[in-house]
Amino acid sequence: MTFRMDKLIVVFGEALDIVEGEMLGCSTHHGKRIAALCAAMGRKLGMDNDHLITLTSCALLHDNALTEYIRSEQGGPHDPAMKLHCEYGQRNIENLEFPAAIKDLILYHHERADGSGPYGKTDYPFEAEIIGIADEVDVNWHLQRRSAEDLPKIAEFIRESYRFFPETQALLLEVLDEDMLRSLRDGEIGRTAENLIPPWVMDSADPRLPDTTGFMGRVIDYKSVFTQIHSTGIVEKALAMADYYGYGVSERNQLCLAANLHDIGKLAVPTAILEKPGPLNREEFREIASHAQKTAELLEALDGHGLENVKTWASSHHEKLDGSGYPLGKKAADLEANSRLLACLDIYQAVSEERPYHPARNHSDTMAILREMAEHGAIDGGIAGDIDKALGNQP
């Protein structure tokens, strides 16, 4: 079975934009606009689809390390945090099996022609500069709000930016006309990205898929200091359970991807609430609980592209067999095996991790909690028993 990796990258880029908006006040749909501008410039250069896929994917993911470096960012091109932003971002996507081998696009997307970038380089991939100039123009001009009357000033900004090579300036000026500017507005950018970003089709049975998409769970975990091993821990346990059940490669990969993405909605929850040291009030709990619905909303774009199971399993991880869960209050008849499995593994991981409100628990104590929930009809007792057997001998 095949699926559209480009749709998955777009969804993840959209989630990163939400974080960037909260932490840095950046404009909405920033990643999509950078990808659309890069696609337009790449097409103008005559790039083939493989190179366009790689360029636009890196554009969508250029700020993927935001949750890792943001706590120490001070600002300024020579700040060590800016290097971390580039280095972590490049590291995170190293395992992505891009169709074209374009090297170090994220690592050097903040380098500048005058040597004023974080590494002081003046010789770096041209595609990295394409991402860089699109990024800088959108950050400075918030292109989703601009009209044709602003084009002369934007063009002047691009022409007078000594920090970019003349060839890159000319290329952006050529594609950023009135029609393109209109297509970058919030109401249009989804269709624009859809039209400009070529499809990237992958096989769900590709054994490289867990490594390829593993960075997504790590990025999600880093939103809060309290959850930095949460998704990765669930992935490890999900893969162990897939082996225990004898799943084929395709189902194993989809379960792994759902485990990586199950908390993507938390990227839309304010960090102050995620990290509140004391008890949550009712409104704060509702905000936390909304992450499951936000996961479903973000992953809605995967429907029809070979990832429907991933969306269903990921967004159902807080549902309960007795209907007491959220966001939809599903009951046993509505929850298939892998939705039930992820719900059990999410509880297992959460109660076994050290948190501000409880210490780390060993396997025996964790299983006692799962068995009690199963006895009350909240989770699947058979799956809880399988988890006990499969994970009981693991460190």
Secondary structure by P-SEA (a helix, b strand, c coil): ccccaaaaaaaaaaaaaaaaaaacccccaaaaaaaaaaaaaaaaacccaaaaaaaaaaaaaccccccccccccccccccaaaaaaaaaaaaaaccccccccccccccccccccccccccccccccaaaaaaaaaaaaaaacccccccccaaaaaaaaaaacccccaaaaaaaaaaccaaaaaaaccccaaaaaaacccbbbbbcccccccccaaaaaaaaaacccccccaaaaaaaaaaaaaaaacccaaaaaaaaaaaacccccccccccccccccccccaaaaaaaaaaaaaaaaaaccccccccaaaaaaaaaccccccccccccccccccccaaaaaaaaaaaaaaaaccccccccccaaaaaaaaaaaaaaccccaaaaaaaaaaccccc
